[in-house]
Amino acid sequence: MSNGGAKHKASIPRGLKTPDEAKRLIRAYLETFEQAPESDFLLKRYFFTFYFEKEYLQDNVFFIPRADFLWFFKYYLGKEDEQTAQLIELKKRSTSRAETEIEIATIRIRRHYTYEEGAADIIYTRTFADREGEEFILQNTNDAVTHVETLLADFRNDRVTQQPY
């Protein structure tokens, strides 16, 4: 990495039941976003009604500004012939320009997969916009699950802005 940043990656302990954890986390994420104050405006119209399977709504990233962080939410349901069955990505960035840390949680469930890639991925990524600081990726580890759960808790605890959309 340039400017002194380091990048580390950890993955795949054999004891983690990744597909079960991924399904549990996807349910938790969808329940949280369905109950979020912004859901009437941003999410319920698209993902929590019969419209959620419309192709033109897939792979969109929804921007959710909150008091302390900017949140980017992506939800994707794959077609029958696609490898990815479900994908959720939540990205967190501070509202302060001075703080450059970016955290990303990715949960992917595959419909078709090889033994090597597995049925699901739970990935936590921490990067910095200016590449200063320790960057790392955790994939399919207990620590990845913990960080993905923590990111969801951070979203729940971030105060909603008082500004109307």
LOVEXTI-334340 format. One record per residue: residue in three letters; y, x, z of N, C-alpha, C in turn. Coordinates in steps of 0.2 Angstrom, whole numbers, plus 2048, in hexadecimal, padded with zeros to 3 digits. Layout:
BEGIN
ALAYXZYXZYXZ...
This chain:
BEGIN
MET7FA804800800800800806804800SER80B8027FD8128067FD815805803ASN81A80980581E80880B81A808811GLY81580B81281180C81880D80681AGLY80C8018168087FB8188017FD817ALA7FD7FA81B7F57FB81B7F27F481ALYS7EC7F48167E97EE8157E27EF817HIS7DF7EA81A7D87EB81D7D47E481BLYS7CE7E581A7CA7DF8187C47DF81DALA7C27D981F7BC7D88237B87D2820SER7B17D28207AE7CC81D7A77CC81FILE7A47C681F79D7C481F7997C6824PRO79A7C482A7947C582F78F7C082EARG7897C182F7837BD82D7837B7832GLY7867B78387857B283D7897AC83CLEU78E7AC8387937A78377907A2832LYS79079C83478E79682F79479482BTHR79679882679C79782379D79081FPRO79878D81C79978681979A78181EASP79778182479877C82979F77D82CGLU7A178382D7A87858307AD78382BALA7AC7848247B178281F7B277B81FLYS7AC77781F7AD77081F7B176D825ARG7AF77082B7B376E8317BA770831LEU7BC77582E7C377782D7C7773828ILE7C37728237C776D81E7C8766821ARG7C37648257C475D8287CA75E82DALA7CB7638317D07648357D7765832TYR7D776882C7DD7698287DF762826LEU7DB75F8227DD75881F7DF753825GLU7DC75382A7DE74F8307E5750832THR7E67578337ED7598357F2757830PHE7F175982A7F67578257F7750824GLU7F274C8257F27458247F774282AGLN7F77458307FA743835801746836ALA80374B83280974E83280F749830PRO81574A83381A74683281C74682AGLU81B74B82781D74C82081874881BSER81274681E80D74481A80F73E816ASP81373981981573381581873580EPHE81D73A80F82073C80981C741804LEU81974680781674B80380F74A802LEU80B748807804748806800742805LYS80273D8097FE7368097FE733802ARG8037347FE8047327F77FF7357F3TYR7FD73B7F47F973F7EF7F273F7F2PHE7F17417F87EA7437FA7E673E7FFPHE7EA73A8027E77358067E772E804THR7E772D7FE7E67277FA7E17287F5PHE7E07227F17DC7237EB7DE7287E6TYR7E572A7E67E772E7E17E57367E2PHE7E27377E77E173E7E97DC7427E4GLU7D973E7E07D47417DB7D87427D4LYS7DE7407D37E17407CD7E27477CBGLU7E07497C57E07507C37E77537C3TYR7ED74F7C27F37527C17F67547C8LEU7F37517CE7F57537D47F17597D7GLN7EC75B7D47E87617D67EC7677D5ASP7EA76C7DA7ED7737DA7F47737DAASN7F776E7DD7FE76E7DF7FF7717E6VAL8057757E68077787ED80C7737F0PHE80B7717F681176D7F98157717FEPHE81B7717FD820775801822770807ILE82077380D82276F813826774818PRO82D77281783177681C831774823ARG83177882883177682F83677A832ALA83777A83983C77D83C83C78583CASP83678783E83578E83E831792838PHE82E78E83482A79082F82A78C829LEU82978F82382878C81D82178C81BTRP81E78681A817785819816783811PHE81078580F80E784808807781808PHE80677B8067FF7788077FC776800LYS7F67787FF7F37777F97EC7747FATYR7EA76F7F77E476C7F77E176A7F0TYR7DB76C7EF7D876C7E97D17697E9LEU7CF7647E57C97617E57C67637DEGLY7C17677DD7BE7697D77BB7637D3LYS7BA7647CD7B675F7C87AF7617C9GLU7AB75C7C77A475D7C87A17637C5ASP7A47667BF7A176C7BC7A57727BEGLU7A97727C37AC7787C57A977B7CBGLN7AA7817CC7A67847D27A97827D9THR7B07827D97B37807DF7B37797E0ALA7B07767E67B076F7E77B676D7EBGLN7B87717F07BE7707F47C27767F6LEU7C97767F67CC77C7F87D377A7FBILE7D477D8017DA77C8057DD782806GLU7E47838057E77898067EE78780ALEU7EF78B8107F578A8137F8790814LYS7FF791812803797813808796817LYS80A79B81C80F79A8218147A0820ARG81A79F82081F7A481F8257A2824SER8287A782782D7A582B8347A3828THR83879F82B83E79D8288437A2829SER8427A782D8467AD82D8457B2828ARG84A7B48248497B981F8477C0822ALA8497C18288477C882B83F7C882CGLU83C7C382D8357C382F8317C2828THR82E7C782682A7C781F8237C6820GLU8207C48258197C38268177BC822ILE8127BD81F80F7B781B8087B681DGLU8067B08207FF7AF8227FC7A981DILE7F67AA81B7F37A68167EC7A4818ALA7EA79E8197E479C81B7E1798814THR7DB79A8127D879780C7D179580EILE7CF78F80D7C878C80E7C678A808ARG7C078C8057BD78B7FF7B6789800ILE7B47837FD7AD7817FD7AB7817F6ARG7A57847F47A37847ED79D77F7ECARG79D77D7E67987787E479277C7E1HIS7947817DD78F7867DA79178D7DDTYR78C7907DF78D7977E278779B7E1THR7887A27E27827A67E27817A87E9TYR77C7AB7EB77A7AD7F27807B27F4GLU7827B77F07877BC7F278D7B97F4GLU7907B47F07967B17F17967AC7F7GLY7907A87F87907A37FD79279D7FBALA7917987FF7937917FE79A78F800ALA79D7948047A47938067A8799808ASP7AE7998087B279F80A7B779C80FILE7B87A08157BE79F8197C27A5819ILE7C87A58177CB7AB8167D27AB81ATYR7D47B081D7DA7B18207DE7B781ETHR7E47B681B7E77BC8187EE7BD81CARG7F07C381E7F67C48207F97CA81CTHR7FF7C88198037CD81580A7CD817PHE80E7D18148157D28168197D280FALA81E7CE80F8227CE8088257D5806ASP8267D980C8297E080A8247E580BARG81E7E380C8187E880C8197EC812GLU81D7EB81781D7EF81D8197EB822GLY8157EF8268107EC82B8097EC828GLU8057EA82D7FD7EA82C7FB7E4829GLU7F97E58227F67DF81F7EF7DF81FPHE7EC7D98207E47D98207E27D281DILE7DB7D281B7D87CC8197D17CB81DLEU7D07C68207CA7C48237C67BF81FGLN7C07C081E7BC7BB81A7B67BA81DASN7B47B381E7AE7B18217AC7B5827THR7B17B682C7AF7B98327B27B4838ASN7AF7B583E7B27B18437B97B1844ASP7BC7B88437C37B98447C77B583EALA7C47B48387C77B08337C87A9835VAL7C27A68387C279F83A7C779E840THR7C87A38447CD7A384A7D47A3847HIS7D57A78427DC7A883F7DE7A183BVAL7D979F8387DA7998347DB793838GLU7D879283E7D978D8437E078E846THR7E27948487E879684B7EE794846LEU7ED7958407F279383B7F378C83ALEU7EE78883B7EF78183B7F277E841ALA7F17828477F478084D7FC78284DASP7FD78784A804789849808784845PHE80578184080877B83C809775840ARG80477484480576E84980A76F84DASN80B775850810776855817778852ASP81877984C81F77A849823774849ARG82977484B82D76E84C82F76C845VAL82F76584483176283E83876383DTHR83B76483784276583684575E836GLN84B75D83884E757838852755832GLN85175982D854758827850753823PRO85274E82084E74A81B84D74D815TYR84774C81284674F80B84A74C806
